[in-house]
């Protein structure tokens, strides 16, 4: 009864990590994701790991269910109830066209079509005064209408509810009473910030996924209970913290980026354990690469997220770790356009058919194929030898698809182009890292590159050299890192509120403290009730700007008692981000954000690696690194056999199940106390 | 300095290569380095773009994205530009300013740390708010090789003149529209020129916002310069410039190939604008497009002459911008905006036309005709590109503003709101929207919750507008209705057009409904429909209802599947009457839809 278990359902595999607090034993299991019944895949993982759900005290669960439902449009038939005159807010959106020259541009269809959007007389002013009382008779009539529409859920959105949510709350209560069995959600239960479209879109999305997610969570809970599980089930929130199952059912939109978050949490936990303040977490999988910043030991959290992207998707006002994603993964396809310009991605061969070398019918060369022909991947030892890679097919595809059309002939030409594919993928991924660092006024050289995922360790040194990052760290089990990270999460609730005030106004700071006080009491009570814990801690942020600006920056204000201290923090962050600050301009508040945490019992990081194995005999292999001298004789190491304190110099290849690390020539690597690989990348 | 159109020609830097050479472009540079530099230079521009949005003070920049970022070659040719932003700027709004600066100062007098601004009507040919700022980029081992200019064009919130914001229909020449800065060094060798700042500060109604924006613009130029220099030095300036040159040639080859695929011919279309806001006379918008081999020429010879009202624009900022924007939409969608992409595109545009006005003409609302000109070029090419063209879009700025004094602070305010409208349908789907016009880009509506907290009005309804989309096999996009009730006395400004010439359909599709503004006093509708008005007085309790136009349809409406017509009726986008009259679809007593056989 002492296992802490984390389960991460990904696109291809369901990963499980179990950790025994008593013996520090750690078990990893992987099983194909079962799309028809996701719970089956989880139970299969328990089976493979040879543990009973009854032995688990805790299951932390991350899932891509919410984002898949939103993108594949497989959610519920939902209705929207709005203030009279405003049912089209959801469809009109903000009227912008982010793709400036697409003559045929369309946004994604609204989640709730017009015939399911209904209006009720009510109106609150921008100051929170009631202009038109909520018409309860009309609402009752509307409930009758909703019953005939055959919907599974109802979203409620009223204009200006951010300043006074009374009408939304009353309407929700009434509709719950009148519509038993229907999932009812209202906008101010999800966010208390202004901007009607964003709030309306958020509640529509919550209604859209609500029935499906709450059914899934309840089923998982029931199935686990039937297997004698008596521990707690927690869900991995996009904010990087755990949510109680009950909250996840009420606010499923908080799980929108539940999948990739585990790795970020793991990265910040390692940063803390290793004593680093700043790192860039870099996760490269089959179709995309994702990166996020950990600064002063914390990852940054955005307050708006675009489901299916900014170009065509819709906003969700929910705390989501700031992750920048680019379409560059192992399966990304290299191709030539009509002018023979070489591109890599964003189209991906994914896992089916996958790269040409997988031999599953893929015909276009991919990043993985390029890595293979350059000797970086071991054709005979991929996934621990479970899968053989066809190097001849990869060579042929690169020759035919890229080298020959560009007049690069022979084996050398093919190799040069394979290396070129890697270079372009590197530039694209480096662009993502620049986006989250340089654009925020941060210098990537001040960060450590923390790299995981199947492809992260293969490309980490190239990225470090491209960005002049001096240190790379590869954690243990990089292929399962997202699941491991979920074991290390705190319980967390994020709440926010629009708060408009001038910093220099004497009443502003006390008013903010009062709002934070009320928010703290509410969140702490909720967290204590949901997690049965007594100790909670808080982080406070204020969204601020110079008066007249529209874009806010989030300033940490925990412990800052007066306007002068807040002003100093604001100017420090502003200057860092934009390179200049204005000592004369008036500063103003726009919103406050409170993060409330409770620390749960967590594994000791030092015990997370697999038990070590015996080293195989010394061997070498020829590896091509174009930017570092071409073909090189590299030493090959088995990662599981490397003990802390071991060190060496590149060129080297470190192989393990699910991943391969490349160390560039003259870069030094050593195995750290947590069995992480540390690579010192020398500046050319 | 003479106040005429500048002497250099559009084609000055174009060294035409014979087709055979372009087809088998011999590249001095390897394809990998080329791609790495291609990604790199655009990502620098995009990075500066993102910083502009975040640091600017005025809503023109952070909300409307009324700016552009570009890297310009040593002769003023556009080499790379940010990917987002306003289409009217993407056509190259920065190169002209650099060319003028080179003529005014000469190259040897441009030093590291110099920063130059230009908003002159003879140079850019747009309203004086659009001000280009740029700085030379030097690279190489000694840091003394000029490799180009990093430039940011942005809408200055107010540059003086007769009206708030420097834009008004009452202006009839450029001098009523504010301060002109013709290639002035605002920084010299790394030091600010305080006199220039003082001139600017004392010629604007909003010095705080404007100086804040200038800071953001300056920061963008300097950071862009440093990043570009670092990139050039990483590969050597020669390789870097060679790569940019190759990129231009590839873009040229790509667009030539696209044009070659079109049937040769002369294509034309004529539409009109209702008036210029000053004189009640129609303004003909007539375009001719000549496709010959791998070149396309847009001939504006029969375009309206320049007008008294302030909707004129100059040769480059007007005519050339329109043809380039239309070309991007129709032909070069996937190619970046640079000199190479536009090489196969020519223009015939005599002097003193609406789109080639004299620099003394009023230009405050210079871009008003653009959406209609672009629509006309698209419509003209309908026979050549039947699968690609779309019905006309609502095509007018349909903007609405309330001006007055705040009840709380007494401060002057002007609340600008924009009437987004429907876009045309295409061969594969219904028209989209409501969006802003083809001249606009990623421009967002201002949230009602924000408006109500700042201005003395409340919005009573904000809804999609029934029957506004043009009927067709694919229906045009719909416009919207927005109704305001005033809480304090205000003045109303409106600017609607395309009433007489509503957005047309293509391939048998029908026209959309035009926009309008209604005023209600004491619950009664005023008789007069408003299209263009400035300073119309309103009292507390008065109501204003703005309705925007839809987009034109695509294909015969009688070919629209009955299920889609029925769905539109259920959703309220189409009324049962329009279903019957326009689509020939009727409903029986049980609500079952069927198509009338007699078509009418």
Interface residues (C-beta under 8 A of the other chain):
Chain A: X84 X85 X86 X87 X88 X89 X91 X92 X94 X95 X96 X97 X98 X100 X101 X102 X103 X104 X105 X106 X107 X113 X114 X115 X125 X126 X131 X159 X160 X162 X194 X195 X196 X197 X198 X337 X338 X339 X340 X341 X342 X343 X406 X416 X417 X419 X420 X423 X424 X427 X428 X431 X434 X435 X438 X439 X500 X546 X548 X549 X550 X551 X577 X578 X579 X580 X582 X585
Chain B: X31 X32 X34 X35 X36 X38 X39 X40 X43 X47 X50 X51 X53 X54 X55 X56 X57 X58 X59 X62 X63 X84 X85 X86 X87 X90 X208 X209 X212 X215 X219 X223 X250 X251 X253 X254 X257 X328 X329 X330 X333 X378 X388 X390 X418 X420 X426 X428 X429 X432 X433 X434 X435 X436 X440 X441 X442 X443 X444 X445 X447 X448 X449 X450 X452 X453 X458 X459 X460 X461 X462 X463 X464 X480 X483 X570 X571 X572 X573
